[in-house]
Amino acid sequence: MLQKSEEFLVVHKEGHFHDHVDNGYYFSIHSGIEEVIAKNGDICRFVFISKLESEKKGL
């Protein structure tokens, strides 16, 4: 029996990826999350917190 992939929605603030001082830090977190989720055959989407309401409407 094939296991259905889960989809994870990772919500974050816009500024975290635009601030060049912290960019490497947040990039490593972003990559780590993707890697762990992909190992289980699941999918993740990263969404800005300001776009969360529109994501809820699309469900």
DSSP file (Angstrom, degrees, kcal/mol; ACC not computed):
  #  RESIDUE AA STRUCTURE BP1 BP2  ACC     N-H-->O    O-->H-N    N-H-->O    O-->H-N    TCO  KAPPA ALPHA  PHI   PSI    X-CA   Y-CA   Z-CA
    1    1 A M              0   0    0      0, 0.0     2,-0.3     0, 0.0     0, 0.0   0.000 360.0 360.0 360.0 128.8    0.0    0.0    0.0
    2    2 A L        -     0   0    0      1,-0.1     2,-0.4     0, 0.0     0, 0.0  -0.573 360.0-129.9 -78.4 135.9    1.4    3.4   -1.0
    3    3 A Q        -     0   0    0     -2,-0.3     2,-0.3     1,-0.0    -1,-0.1  -0.704  22.6-121.4 -86.6 134.6    1.6    6.0    1.7
    4    4 A K        -     0   0    0     -2,-0.4     2,-0.1     1,-0.1    -1,-0.0  -0.550  27.8-115.9 -76.3 136.2    0.1    9.4    0.8
    5    5 A S        -     0   0    0     -2,-0.3     2,-0.3    37,-0.1    37,-0.2  -0.456  24.9-137.4 -70.2 142.0    2.4   12.3    1.0
    6    6 A E        -     0   0    0     -2,-0.1    37,-2.8    34,-0.1     2,-0.5  -0.701   9.1-139.5 -95.0 152.5    1.7   15.0    3.6
    7    7 A E  E     -a   43   0A   0     -2,-0.3     2,-0.4    35,-0.2    37,-0.2  -0.969  14.7-162.0-116.5 125.9    2.0   18.7    2.8
    8    8 A F  E     -a   44   0A   0     35,-3.3    37,-2.6    -2,-0.5     2,-0.6  -0.878   7.5-150.2-108.2 136.8    3.4   21.0    5.5
    9    9 A L  E     -a   45   0A   0     -2,-0.4     2,-0.6    35,-0.2    37,-0.2  -0.932  10.0-161.9-107.1 116.8    3.0   24.7    5.4
   10   10 A V  E     -a   46   0A   0     35,-3.2    37,-2.9    -2,-0.6     2,-0.4  -0.890   8.0-157.8-103.9 116.5    5.9   26.6    7.0
   11   11 A V  E     +a   47   0A   0     -2,-0.6     2,-0.3    35,-0.2    37,-0.2  -0.783  20.4 161.9 -99.0 133.4    5.0   30.1    7.9
   12   12 A H  E     -a   48   0A   0     35,-2.2    37,-2.4    -2,-0.4    38,-0.3  -0.953  40.0 -96.1-146.0 164.5    7.7   32.7    8.3
   13   13 A K    >   -     0   0    0     -2,-0.3     3,-0.8    35,-0.2     4,-0.4  -0.561  29.9-128.3 -81.2 146.2    8.2   36.5    8.5
   14   14 A E  T >> S+     0   0    0      1,-0.2     3,-1.1    -2,-0.2     4,-0.5   0.894 102.7  61.3 -60.1 -42.5    9.2   38.3    5.3
   15   15 A G  H >> S+     0   0    0      1,-0.2     4,-1.6     2,-0.2     3,-0.6   0.704  85.4  75.7 -62.8 -23.2   12.1   40.1    6.8
   16   16 A H  H <4 S+     0   0    0     -3,-0.8    10,-0.3     1,-0.2    -1,-0.2   0.849 102.9  37.1 -61.5 -34.6   14.0   36.9    7.8
   17   17 A F  H <4 S+     0   0    0     -3,-1.1    -1,-0.2    -4,-0.4    -2,-0.2   0.547 114.8  55.1 -96.1  -7.2   15.2   36.2    4.3
   18   18 A H  H << S+     0   0    0     -3,-0.6     2,-0.7    -4,-0.5    -2,-0.2   0.663  83.7  90.7 -96.4 -19.2   15.8   39.8    3.3
   19   19 A D     X  -     0   0    0     -4,-1.6     4,-0.9     1,-0.2     3,-0.4  -0.689  64.4-157.5 -81.2 112.4   18.1   40.7    6.1
   20   20 A H  T  4 S+     0   0    0     -2,-0.7     4,-0.4     1,-0.2    -1,-0.2   0.760  87.7  60.8 -66.0 -24.9   21.6   40.0    4.8
   21   21 A V  T  4 S+     0   0    0      1,-0.2     3,-0.3     2,-0.1    -1,-0.2   0.925 117.2  29.3 -66.8 -43.4   23.1   39.6    8.3
   22   22 A D  T  > S+     0   0    0     -3,-0.4     4,-2.5     1,-0.2     5,-0.3   0.419  91.7 102.4 -95.9   0.6   20.8   36.7    9.2
   23   23 A N  H  X S+     0   0    0     -4,-0.9     4,-2.5     1,-0.2     5,-0.2   0.888  82.0  47.9 -56.0 -45.8   20.3   35.3    5.7
   24   24 A G  H  > S+     0   0    0     -4,-0.4     4,-1.9    -3,-0.3    -1,-0.2   0.882 111.8  51.2 -63.1 -38.7   22.8   32.4    6.1
   25   25 A Y  H  > S+     0   0    0     -3,-0.2     4,-1.7    -4,-0.2    -2,-0.2   0.952 114.8  40.6 -63.1 -51.5   21.2   31.4    9.4
   26   26 A Y  H  X S+     0   0    0     -4,-2.5     4,-2.8   -10,-0.3    -2,-0.2   0.827 111.3  57.8 -71.0 -30.8   17.6   31.3    8.0
   27   27 A F  H  X S+     0   0    0     -4,-2.5     4,-2.8    -5,-0.3    -1,-0.2   0.911 106.4  49.2 -62.7 -41.1   18.8   29.7    4.8
   28   28 A S  H  X S+     0   0    0     -4,-1.9     4,-2.3     2,-0.2    -2,-0.2   0.881 112.2  47.9 -67.5 -36.2   20.2   26.8    6.9
   29   29 A I  H  X S+     0   0    0     -4,-1.7     4,-2.4     2,-0.2    -2,-0.2   0.942 112.4  49.5 -65.1 -46.7   17.0   26.5    8.8
   30   30 A H  H  X S+     0   0    0     -4,-2.8     4,-2.2     1,-0.2    -2,-0.2   0.927 113.4  46.0 -56.8 -48.9   15.0   26.6    5.6
   31   31 A S  H  X S+     0   0    0     -4,-2.8     4,-2.5     1,-0.2    -1,-0.2   0.894 111.2  52.3 -64.3 -41.0   17.2   23.9    4.0
   32   32 A G  H  X S+     0   0    0     -4,-2.3     4,-2.3     2,-0.2     5,-0.2   0.901 109.2  49.2 -62.9 -41.9   17.1   21.7    7.1
   33   33 A I  H  X S+     0   0    0     -4,-2.4     4,-2.3     1,-0.2     5,-0.2   0.945 112.6  47.7 -61.9 -48.3   13.3   21.8    7.2
   34   34 A E  H  X S+     0   0    0     -4,-2.2     4,-2.5    -5,-0.2    -2,-0.2   0.907 111.5  51.2 -58.9 -42.6   13.0   20.9    3.5
   35   35 A E  H  X S+     0   0    0     -4,-2.5     4,-1.7     2,-0.2    -1,-0.2   0.924 111.5  45.2 -63.4 -46.5   15.6   18.0    3.9
   36   36 A V  H  X S+     0   0    0     -4,-2.3     4,-0.8     1,-0.2    -1,-0.2   0.916 115.6  46.8 -65.3 -43.5   13.8   16.4    6.9
   37   37 A I  H ><>S+     0   0    0     -4,-2.3     5,-2.0    -5,-0.2     3,-0.8   0.907 111.0  51.9 -66.8 -40.9   10.4   16.6    5.3
   38   38 A A  H ><5S+     0   0    0     -4,-2.5     3,-2.0    -5,-0.2    -1,-0.2   0.831  98.5  65.6 -65.4 -32.2   11.6   15.3    1.9
   39   39 A K  H 3<5S+     0   0    0     -4,-1.7    -1,-0.2     1,-0.3    -2,-0.2   0.812 103.1  47.9 -59.7 -29.3   13.2   12.3    3.6
   40   40 A N  T <<5S-     0   0    0     -3,-0.8    -1,-0.3    -4,-0.8    -2,-0.2   0.370 121.3-109.6 -91.1   3.9    9.7   11.2    4.6
   41   41 A G  T < 5S+     0   0    0     -3,-2.0    -3,-0.2     1,-0.2     2,-0.1   0.674  76.9 132.1  77.2  16.8    8.4   11.7    1.0
   42   42 A D      < -     0   0    0     -5,-2.0     2,-0.4   -37,-0.2    -1,-0.2  -0.434  51.3-126.0 -98.5 175.0    6.4   14.7    2.2
   43   43 A I  E     -a    7   0A   0    -37,-2.8   -35,-3.3    -2,-0.1     2,-0.4  -0.916  17.9-166.3-121.8 142.6    6.1   18.2    0.7
   44   44 A C  E     -a    8   0A   0     -2,-0.4     2,-0.4   -37,-0.2   -35,-0.2  -0.984   3.5-164.4-130.3 146.8    6.6   21.6    2.3
   45   45 A R  E     -a    9   0A   0    -37,-2.6   -35,-3.2    -2,-0.4     2,-0.5  -0.993  14.4-141.8-126.0 135.3    5.7   25.0    1.2
   46   46 A F  E     -a   10   0A   0     -2,-0.4     2,-0.4   -37,-0.2   -35,-0.2  -0.856  24.4-177.6 -98.8 127.4    7.1   28.2    2.8
   47   47 A V  E     -a   11   0A   0    -37,-2.9   -35,-2.2    -2,-0.5     2,-0.1  -0.980  28.4-117.3-130.5 134.5    4.6   31.0    3.1
   48   48 A F  E >   -a   12   0A   0     -2,-0.4     3,-1.7   -37,-0.2     4,-0.3  -0.423  28.0-122.5 -64.3 143.9    5.0   34.6    4.3
   49   49 A I  G >  S+     0   0    0    -37,-2.4     3,-1.2     1,-0.3     4,-0.4   0.832 112.8  60.4 -58.9 -32.5    2.9   35.3    7.4
   50   50 A S  G 3  S+     0   0    0    -38,-0.3    -1,-0.3     1,-0.2     4,-0.2   0.704 105.8  48.2 -68.9 -18.3    1.2   38.1    5.5
   51   51 A K  G <> S+     0   0    0     -3,-1.7     4,-1.6     1,-0.1    -1,-0.2   0.379  83.1  97.3 -99.7   2.2    0.0   35.6    2.9
   52   52 A L  H <> S+     0   0    0     -3,-1.2     4,-2.1    -4,-0.3     5,-0.2   0.883  78.8  54.9 -61.9 -41.1   -1.3   33.1    5.4
   53   53 A E  H  > S+     0   0    0     -4,-0.4     4,-1.6     1,-0.2    -1,-0.2   0.890 107.9  49.0 -61.9 -39.9   -4.9   34.3    5.2
   54   54 A S  H  > S+     0   0    0      1,-0.2     4,-1.1    -3,-0.2    -1,-0.2   0.833 108.6  54.7 -69.7 -30.2   -5.0   33.8    1.4
   55   55 A E  H  X S+     0   0    0     -4,-1.6     4,-0.5     1,-0.2     3,-0.2   0.892 105.7  52.6 -65.9 -40.3   -3.5   30.3    1.9
   56   56 A K  H >< S+     0   0    0     -4,-2.1     3,-1.0     1,-0.2    -2,-0.2   0.879 106.8  52.4 -63.5 -38.3   -6.4   29.4    4.3
   57   57 A K  H 3< S+     0   0    0     -4,-1.6    -1,-0.2     1,-0.2    -2,-0.2   0.806 104.3  57.7 -68.2 -28.9   -8.9   30.6    1.7
   58   58 A G  H 3<        0   0    0     -4,-1.1    -1,-0.2     1,-0.2    -2,-0.2   0.582 360.0 360.0 -78.0  -9.9   -7.3   28.3   -1.0
   59   59 A L    <<        0   0    0     -3,-1.0    -1,-0.2    -4,-0.5    -2,-0.1   0.490 360.0 360.0 -75.7 360.0   -7.8   25.2    1.1
